[in-house]
Amino acid sequence: MEGPCLVCHVQSPVCSLCSLVAFCSKHQTAHLRNDYCFPFTIERRSEVGRFLVASRDIQPRELILMEKPAASGPYTKSLPQCLGCGKRGPLNHSCRRCNFPLCSQGCESGRHETECRIFHAARFRARVRSQTKEDPLYAPITVIRLLELRNTNPVAFELLMNFEHHSNGRRRADPKLWEYHQKNIVHFIRQVCKMNLSEKEINQVIGAMFTNSLDLELPEGFGRENGFYPTYAYMNNNCRCNTKTFKFEDQRLEVRAQEVIRKGEEISTQYLQSIKPTFMRRPMLSSKWFFDCFCERCRDPTECNSFVSALLCKQERCGGSVVPVNPTDGESEWLCRLCGAEIPVPMVIQIISVISNQIENPGAERNPINHFERLLALYSNILHPLHYLNLEMKEKLGILYGNIPSYMLKNLTRPQLDRKIQVCEDVLQATDILSPGYSKMRGKITGELTRTKLLTVKSDVDKGILDRDRYRDVLNQISKFQQYTQTWKKIFSENK
């Protein structure tokens, strides 16, 4: 049996293992790795381009994709780091062929050989003057590695060149960055490295890298890098996505379902943190990825009933939620959902700006718990309880209570323990709506909530305050929290 290849759509044999997806010889790894069939195909619509679609029903936590980058390297604006392993330092060894500082002689081989061979042929020797300041010599590294895929991995290079590069949009959006790239990447590659490539082709790779590469999760003490994952790059953004992406220190990533995904549904990811409100996400998506998001959450004034952007009405005896009438219009009026009172957009911006500034600048207050608690109380009649600024402060409080001197868990008063439980539950309430799957933040907050509830339950039982039925309910809830944590720990430990 045959069908269109999931990537190139050439008539190809259907997979003999799952009988659901066809692939040609060039694109086998987009579907099958280690005898595991990834449960998706790739479709295209003119308004959004290519995207992943479930080829069968996918269950929560099920593996959707596992991939390593075709190429990776430092950002175009980077502090010096080892071009072999990525360590920030100490960089005590100079490459014998190109003179770039490395952490050891062993890092002369491996991925650094790609650019080193080109530098050596061009008789270029690097002079990195400081290991503590950004150096433009690192700007072309990742672009050179991507360009060399033409020779080392032509399938990946073809996919890279088929992605949007938005050269005109990037030039308009950030002229200074554009000029930096022309001088330190395009000119360097053409004139210094003497690579026979056009300016257009190099800029196309720079653009494809900027909009289709992913930040890497590297250990502490390493530099910042991004990598091009050819299949993952097909995943489109949804601000309430149905997957979670996990990054590992070996540069491998895994995509897992965070809810049931039915056959035929789009498989989506999220480019920005889920806690960010619509009026922040949409401009960032437009400036970085050059598209306007019209997902369900972006169109909903309540953001799927999370209210992470909502203010509170200040009309007497109202206190209703104030949200934008049309959240996809940055100039839309904000109205109270109860009484219809309006808050002008400039006032909304001013409120958020003032409170954000106060959160970041505690002034003379040295106690972070007092600082956040004071601001939460001060603006309790202005910000919705689940407003993203409140959630950011509550997340910090959920960690601070029980973990810093003078506030260790065993020393907390009962009101302080109850407060820790309350802020943790508020954070998880919003997380359940916007990002129901696993995240590091959710794991931390869940752990803090679990150990605090265990302490309070034991205290209440000892004092005879808690009846048997309620005691069982609480222990059952705690057990579910622990199972949740252990499930994800098991996934990570099995895939290290």
C-alpha positions as CSV (number, residue, x, y, z in Angstrom):
1,M,0.0,0.0,0.0
2,E,1.2,3.5,-0.8
3,G,0.4,7.1,0.1
4,P,2.0,10.5,0.0
5,C,5.2,10.9,2.1
6,L,4.5,12.9,5.2
7,V,7.2,15.4,4.3
8,C,7.6,15.7,0.5
9,H,4.2,14.1,-0.5
10,V,5.9,11.8,-3.1
11,Q,4.0,8.5,-3.4
12,S,5.8,6.1,-1.0
13,P,5.2,2.9,0.9
14,V,3.0,3.0,4.0
15,C,4.8,2.1,7.2
16,S,4.8,-1.6,7.8
17,L,4.6,-1.2,11.6
18,C,1.7,1.2,12.0
19,S,0.1,1.2,8.6
20,L,-0.9,4.8,9.1
21,V,1.9,7.0,7.6
22,A,3.8,6.8,4.4
23,F,7.4,8.0,4.0
24,C,10.0,8.0,1.3
25,S,13.6,6.8,1.8
26,K,14.8,10.4,2.5
27,H,12.3,11.1,5.2
28,Q,12.1,7.9,7.2
29,T,13.5,9.4,10.4
30,A,10.6,11.9,10.4
31,H,8.3,9.0,11.2
32,L,10.3,6.0,12.5
33,R,13.1,5.8,15.0
34,N,14.3,2.8,17.0
35,D,11.2,0.9,15.7
36,Y,8.9,3.6,17.2
37,C,6.3,5.2,14.9
38,F,5.7,8.9,15.6
39,P,1.9,9.3,15.6
40,F,1.6,12.3,13.2
41,T,1.7,13.3,9.6
42,I,2.4,16.7,8.1
43,E,-0.2,18.8,6.4
44,R,-0.2,22.3,4.8
45,R,-2.6,25.2,4.7
46,S,-1.9,28.4,2.8
47,E,-2.5,30.7,5.8
48,V,-0.4,28.8,8.3
49,G,2.1,26.7,6.3
50,R,3.0,23.2,7.3
51,F,1.9,21.7,10.7
52,L,1.7,18.3,12.5
53,V,-1.6,16.4,12.6
54,A,-2.3,13.3,14.7
55,S,-2.5,10.2,12.7
56,R,-4.3,8.4,15.5
57,D,-5.6,9.1,19.0
58,I,-2.8,10.1,21.3
59,Q,-3.0,9.7,25.0
60,P,-1.6,12.1,27.7
61,R,2.2,11.7,28.3
62,E,2.5,9.6,25.1
63,L,5.7,10.3,23.1
64,I,5.0,12.2,19.9
65,L,8.5,13.1,18.7
66,M,12.1,12.6,19.8
67,E,14.8,14.4,17.9
68,K,18.3,15.7,18.0
69,P,19.4,18.9,16.3
70,A,20.8,18.7,12.8
71,A,23.1,21.6,13.8
72,S,23.5,23.7,16.9
73,G,25.8,26.5,18.2
74,P,26.0,29.8,19.9
75,Y,23.7,32.8,19.4
76,T,24.8,35.5,16.9
77,K,25.5,37.7,19.9
78,S,27.4,35.5,22.3
79,L,30.0,35.5,25.1
80,P,33.0,33.4,24.3
81,Q,32.4,29.7,24.9
82,C,34.1,26.4,23.8
83,L,33.0,25.7,20.2
84,G,33.3,22.0,20.9
85,C,31.3,21.3,24.1
86,G,29.8,24.8,24.8
87,K,31.4,25.4,28.2
88,R,31.8,29.0,29.2
89,G,35.2,28.5,30.7
90,P,38.0,28.3,31.5
91,L,39.0,28.4,27.9
92,N,42.7,27.6,28.3
93,H,43.4,25.8,25.0
94,S,43.7,27.5,21.6
95,C,42.7,25.5,18.6
96,R,45.9,24.7,16.7
97,R,44.2,25.2,13.3
98,C,42.0,28.3,13.8
99,N,43.1,29.7,17.2
100,F,39.6,29.9,18.7
101,P,39.7,29.3,22.5
102,L,38.5,25.9,23.6
103,C,38.3,24.2,27.0
104,S,40.6,21.4,26.0
105,Q,42.4,19.8,23.0
106,G,39.8,17.2,22.8
107,C,37.2,19.8,21.7
108,E,39.2,20.4,18.5
109,S,37.4,17.4,17.1
110,G,33.6,17.0,16.8
111,R,31.3,19.7,15.8
112,H,34.0,22.4,15.9
113,E,35.7,20.8,12.9
114,T,32.9,22.1,10.7
115,E,33.9,25.8,10.9
116,C,37.5,25.1,11.8
117,R,38.1,23.4,8.5
118,I,36.7,26.5,6.7
119,F,38.7,28.9,8.8
120,H,41.9,26.9,8.2
121,A,41.4,26.8,4.4
122,A,40.8,30.6,4.4
123,R,43.9,31.1,6.7
124,F,41.8,32.9,9.3
125,R,43.0,32.8,12.9
126,A,40.7,34.1,15.6
127,R,41.8,36.7,18.1
128,V,39.3,36.6,21.0
129,R,40.4,39.5,23.2
130,S,38.2,38.9,26.3
131,Q,36.4,35.8,27.7
132,T,33.9,38.0,29.6
133,K,32.6,40.2,26.8
134,E,30.5,39.5,23.7
135,D,32.6,38.9,20.7
136,P,31.3,39.2,17.1
137,L,33.6,36.4,16.0
138,Y,31.0,34.0,17.4
139,A,28.2,35.5,15.3
140,P,28.8,33.3,12.1
141,I,29.5,30.0,13.9
142,T,26.0,28.5,13.9
143,V,25.1,29.9,10.4
144,I,28.3,28.2,9.0
145,R,27.2,24.9,10.6
146,L,23.8,25.2,9.1
147,L,25.2,26.1,5.7
148,E,27.5,23.1,5.8
149,L,24.4,20.8,6.2
150,R,24.3,21.1,2.4
151,N,27.2,18.7,2.3
152,T,26.8,16.7,5.5
153,N,23.0,16.4,5.8
154,P,21.4,17.5,2.5
155,V,17.9,16.3,3.6
156,A,18.0,18.6,6.7
157,F,19.4,21.4,4.6
158,E,16.6,21.2,2.1
159,L,14.1,21.3,4.9
160,L,15.8,24.3,6.4
161,M,15.7,26.2,3.1
162,N,12.0,25.6,2.7
163,F,11.2,27.4,5.9
164,E,10.3,31.1,5.9
165,H,13.2,33.5,6.5
166,H,11.3,36.8,6.7
167,S,14.4,38.8,5.5
168,N,12.4,41.9,4.6
169,G,10.5,41.8,7.9
170,R,13.7,41.3,9.9
171,R,15.4,44.2,8.2
172,R,12.4,46.6,9.0
173,A,11.9,45.3,12.5
174,D,15.5,45.7,13.8
175,P,17.8,47.6,11.4
176,K,20.7,47.6,13.9
177,L,20.6,43.8,14.3
178,W,20.3,43.4,10.5
179,E,23.4,45.5,10.0
180,Y,25.2,43.6,12.7
181,H,24.4,40.3,10.8
182,Q,25.5,41.8,7.4
183,K,28.8,42.8,8.8
184,N,29.7,39.9,11.1
185,I,28.0,37.0,9.3
186,V,27.3,37.8,5.7
187,H,30.5,39.8,5.0
188,F,32.6,37.5,7.1
189,I,31.4,34.3,5.4
190,R,31.8,35.7,1.9
191,Q,35.0,37.8,2.2
192,V,36.9,36.3,5.1
193,C,36.0,32.7,4.8
194,K,35.8,33.0,1.0
195,M,32.7,30.8,0.8
196,N,31.0,31.0,-2.6
197,L,27.6,31.9,-1.4
198,S,25.2,34.8,-2.2
199,E,24.1,37.3,0.3
200,K,20.5,36.2,-0.3
201,E,21.3,32.6,0.6
202,I,23.2,33.5,3.8
203,N,20.4,35.8,4.9
204,Q,17.9,33.1,4.2
205,V,19.7,30.7,6.6
206,I,20.0,33.4,9.2
207,G,16.2,34.1,9.0
208,A,15.3,30.4,9.0
209,M,17.6,29.9,12.1
210,F,16.0,32.8,13.9
211,T,12.4,31.7,13.4
212,N,12.7,27.9,13.4
213,S,15.5,27.1,15.9
214,L,15.0,26.2,19.5
215,D,16.9,27.3,22.6
216,L,19.0,24.4,24.0
217,E,18.8,23.2,27.7
218,L,22.5,23.1,28.6
219,P,24.0,22.4,32.1
220,E,25.1,25.2,34.4
221,G,28.4,26.7,33.3
222,F,27.7,26.4,29.6
223,G,26.9,29.1,27.1
224,R,23.6,29.8,25.5
225,E,22.9,27.9,22.2
226,N,20.2,27.2,19.8
227,G,19.6,24.2,17.5
228,F,17.7,23.4,14.4
229,Y,15.4,20.4,14.8
230,P,14.0,19.7,11.3
231,T,10.8,17.9,12.2
232,Y,10.0,19.9,15.4
233,A,10.2,23.0,13.3
234,Y,6.9,22.0,11.6
235,M,5.0,22.5,14.9
236,N,2.9,25.6,15.0
237,N,2.2,27.8,18.0
238,N,-1.0,27.6,20.0
239,C,-1.2,29.7,23.2
240,R,-3.0,26.8,24.9
241,C,-1.1,24.0,23.2
242,N,-1.7,20.2,23.6
243,T,1.9,19.1,24.0
244,K,4.9,19.6,26.3
245,T,8.4,19.8,25.0
246,F,11.2,18.4,27.1
247,K,14.8,19.4,26.5
248,F,17.7,17.2,27.7
249,E,21.3,18.1,28.3
250,D,22.5,15.9,25.4
251,Q,20.5,18.3,23.2
252,R,17.8,15.7,22.6
253,L,14.2,16.9,22.8
254,E,11.0,15.0,23.4
255,V,7.4,16.1,22.6
256,R,4.7,14.5,24.7
257,A,1.0,14.9,24.7
258,Q,-0.4,16.8,27.7
259,E,-4.0,15.9,27.0
260,V,-5.9,13.5,24.7
261,I,-5.2,14.5,21.1
262,R,-7.8,13.0,18.7
263,K,-6.9,11.7,15.2
264,G,-7.0,14.6,12.7
265,E,-6.3,17.3,15.3
266,E,-3.4,19.6,15.0
267,I,-0.4,18.9,17.3
268,S,0.8,22.2,18.6
269,T,3.5,23.7,20.8
270,Q,3.8,27.1,22.5
271,Y,6.6,29.5,21.7
272,L,6.2,31.6,24.8
273,Q,5.5,31.0,28.5
274,S,1.9,30.1,29.1
275,I,1.5,32.6,32.0
276,K,2.1,35.6,29.7
277,P,-1.1,37.5,28.9
278,T,-2.4,38.1,25.4
279,F,-1.4,41.7,25.2
280,M,2.2,40.6,25.8
281,R,2.2,37.4,23.8
282,R,0.8,38.7,20.5
283,P,3.3,41.5,20.0
284,M,6.2,39.2,20.9
285,L,5.0,36.5,18.5
286,S,4.7,39.1,15.7
287,S,8.1,40.7,16.3
288,K,10.0,37.4,16.7
289,W,8.1,35.0,14.5
290,F,6.3,37.4,12.1
291,F,2.8,36.1,12.5
292,D,-0.4,37.3,14.2
293,C,-1.8,34.6,16.5
294,F,-5.6,34.1,16.4
295,C,-5.8,30.9,18.5
296,E,-8.8,30.3,20.7
297,R,-7.0,31.8,23.7
298,C,-5.9,34.9,21.9
299,R,-9.5,35.5,20.7
300,D,-11.0,35.0,24.2
301,P,-11.1,38.1,26.4
302,T,-10.9,35.9,29.5
303,E,-8.0,33.8,28.1
304,C,-10.0,30.5,28.5
305,N,-11.4,31.7,31.9
306,S,-7.9,32.0,33.3
307,F,-8.3,35.9,33.7
308,V,-4.5,36.2,33.7
309,S,-4.8,39.7,32.0
310,A,-7.9,40.8,33.9
311,L,-8.1,43.9,36.1
312,L,-10.9,44.5,38.7
313,C,-13.6,47.2,38.2
314,K,-13.2,50.1,40.6
315,Q,-16.8,51.2,40.4
316,E,-18.5,51.2,43.8
317,R,-19.9,47.7,44.8
318,C,-18.8,46.1,41.5
319,G,-15.4,44.5,41.5
320,G,-16.1,42.7,38.2
321,S,-13.5,41.5,35.8
322,V,-12.3,44.1,33.3
323,V,-11.0,42.6,30.1
324,P,-10.4,43.8,26.5
325,V,-13.4,43.6,24.2
326,N,-11.3,42.5,21.3
327,P,-8.0,41.1,22.6
328,T,-6.5,40.7,19.1
329,D,-6.7,44.5,18.7
330,G,-4.1,46.2,20.8
331,E,-6.2,49.4,20.9
332,S,-9.4,47.7,22.0
333,E,-11.3,49.2,24.9
334,W,-11.3,47.3,28.2
335,L,-14.8,46.9,29.8
336,C,-16.1,45.4,33.0
337,R,-18.0,42.2,32.4
338,L,-20.5,43.1,35.2
339,C,-21.3,46.8,34.9
340,G,-19.8,47.7,31.5
341,A,-17.5,50.4,32.9
342,E,-14.5,51.2,30.7
343,I,-10.8,51.5,31.5
344,P,-8.9,53.4,28.8
345,V,-6.0,51.4,27.2
346,P,-3.4,54.0,28.4
347,M,-4.5,53.5,32.0
348,V,-4.3,49.7,31.6
349,I,-0.7,50.1,30.3
350,Q,0.2,52.5,33.2
351,I,-1.2,50.2,35.8
352,I,0.7,47.2,34.6
353,S,3.9,49.3,34.1
354,V,3.8,50.7,37.6
355,I,3.1,47.4,39.4
356,S,5.7,45.6,37.3
357,N,8.3,48.2,38.2
358,Q,7.5,47.9,41.9
359,I,7.8,44.1,41.8
360,E,11.2,44.3,40.3
361,N,12.4,47.1,42.6
362,P,11.7,46.4,46.3
363,G,13.6,49.5,47.5
364,A,14.6,49.4,51.1
365,E,12.6,46.2,51.7
366,R,15.1,43.4,52.4
367,N,12.5,40.6,53.1
368,P,11.2,39.2,49.8
369,I,8.2,37.6,51.5
370,N,7.1,40.9,53.0
371,H,7.7,42.7,49.7
372,F,5.5,40.4,47.7
373,E,2.8,40.1,50.3
374,R,2.7,43.9,50.6
375,L,2.2,44.3,46.9
376,L,-0.5,41.6,46.7
377,A,-2.4,43.3,49.4
378,L,-1.9,46.8,48.0
379,Y,-3.3,45.9,44.6
380,S,-5.8,43.3,45.6
381,N,-8.7,45.6,44.4
382,I,-7.0,46.4,41.1
383,L,-5.6,43.0,39.8
384,H,-7.7,39.9,39.4
385,P,-6.5,37.2,41.9
386,L,-5.2,35.2,38.9
387,H,-3.6,38.1,37.1
388,Y,-0.3,37.1,35.7
389,L,1.6,39.6,38.0
390,N,-0.2,38.1,41.0
391,L,0.7,34.6,39.8
392,E,4.3,35.5,39.4
393,M,4.5,36.8,43.0
394,K,2.5,33.9,44.3
395,E,4.8,31.4,42.6
396,K,7.8,33.1,44.3
397,L,6.0,33.0,47.7
398,G,5.1,29.3,47.2
399,I,8.8,28.6,47.0
400,L,10.1,31.2,49.6
401,Y,7.8,30.1,52.4
402,G,9.5,27.1,54.0
403,N,12.8,27.5,52.2
404,I,14.6,30.6,53.4
405,P,16.1,31.5,56.8
406,S,13.4,32.6,59.4
407,Y,10.8,30.9,57.2
408,M,11.8,27.3,57.2
409,L,8.8,24.9,57.0
410,K,9.2,23.6,60.5
411,N,9.2,27.1,61.9
412,L,6.2,28.5,60.0
413,T,3.1,29.4,62.0
414,R,-0.3,27.9,61.0
415,P,-1.4,31.0,59.2
416,Q,1.9,31.0,57.3
417,L,1.4,27.3,56.3
418,D,-2.1,28.0,55.2
419,R,-0.9,31.0,53.2
420,K,1.7,28.8,51.5
421,I,-1.0,26.3,50.5
422,Q,-3.2,29.1,49.2
423,V,-0.7,30.7,46.9
424,C,0.4,27.3,45.6
425,E,-3.2,26.4,44.8
426,D,-3.8,29.7,43.1
427,V,-0.8,29.1,40.8
428,L,-1.9,25.5,40.0
429,Q,-5.4,26.7,39.3
430,A,-4.2,28.9,36.5
431,T,-1.7,26.3,35.3
432,D,-4.5,23.7,35.1
433,I,-6.3,25.9,32.6
434,L,-3.4,27.2,30.5
435,S,-0.8,24.4,30.7
436,P,-2.3,21.2,32.2
437,G,0.8,19.0,31.5
438,Y,4.1,18.8,33.3
439,S,6.5,21.7,33.7
440,K,9.4,22.4,36.0
441,M,7.5,25.1,37.7
442,R,4.4,22.9,38.2
443,G,6.6,20.2,39.6
444,K,8.1,22.6,42.1
445,I,4.8,24.1,43.2
446,T,3.2,20.7,43.4
447,G,6.1,19.4,45.6
448,E,5.8,22.4,47.9
449,L,2.1,22.0,48.2
450,T,2.3,18.3,48.9
451,R,4.9,18.6,51.7
452,T,3.0,21.5,53.3
453,K,-0.3,19.7,53.3
454,L,1.3,16.6,54.8
455,L,2.6,18.7,57.7
456,T,-0.8,20.5,58.3
457,V,-2.8,17.2,58.0
458,K,-0.6,15.5,60.5
459,S,-0.9,18.4,62.9
460,D,-4.7,18.5,62.6
461,V,-4.9,14.7,63.1
462,D,-2.7,14.9,66.2
463,K,-5.0,17.7,67.6
464,G,-8.2,15.8,66.8
465,I,-9.3,18.7,64.5
466,L,-9.6,16.6,61.3
467,D,-12.3,13.9,61.0
468,R,-11.6,10.6,59.4
469,D,-13.4,11.2,56.1
470,R,-11.7,14.5,55.5
471,Y,-8.4,13.0,56.5
472,R,-8.8,10.3,53.9
473,D,-9.7,12.9,51.2
474,V,-6.6,15.0,51.9
475,L,-4.4,11.9,51.9
476,N,-5.9,10.8,48.6
477,Q,-5.2,14.2,47.1
478,I,-1.7,14.1,48.4
479,S,-1.3,10.6,46.9
480,K,-2.4,11.9,43.5
481,F,0.2,14.7,43.7
482,Q,2.9,12.2,44.5
483,Q,1.9,9.9,41.7
484,Y,1.9,12.8,39.2
485,T,5.4,13.7,40.3
486,Q,6.7,10.2,40.2
487,T,5.2,9.6,36.7
488,W,7.2,12.4,35.2
489,K,10.3,11.5,37.2
490,K,10.1,8.0,35.7
491,I,9.8,9.4,32.2
492,F,12.9,11.5,32.7
493,S,14.9,8.8,34.3
494,E,14.1,6.3,31.5
495,N,15.1,8.7,28.8
496,K,18.4,10.1,30.2
